[in-house]
Amino acid sequence: MVDLFLQEITAEKVIYKYVPEGKEDEYGYGLISVNKTTGELELVKRDSQWWDAYFGHAGLTIRKFYKQGFYPEKYTVLWY
């Protein structure tokens, strides 16, 4: 699982913090932004464990938010 937390929303972009397993103290966090015009994702900061699965699931979910035009304050992604 990965928790997503809305960090910033502007006219141009949205930034989410992602936290692997909901354990920021243990695993760190990453930041992903999405361009509100193009849908392009940018990895702003990688989680300290460099786990591809968490980044991947976070990115796919943020892309889904972009397509829906809906950016929740907090969201948990479960896949197992």
C-alpha angles and dihedrals in degrees: 000000000000128000120218123204123188108236105171139358124190135159089270107037149007123219124203130188114218122203120194113230089349088278107121093162091055104034105021123222142263135215126224126183128197123203107233092212102045104019090232113156123219126193103224097174129004121223112257093248094053091222110174095200094061094045090046096050091044092050094048091050094048089050087053089052089052093051090050094043088230124121114186120203092233132010135171121211116206123187108158 
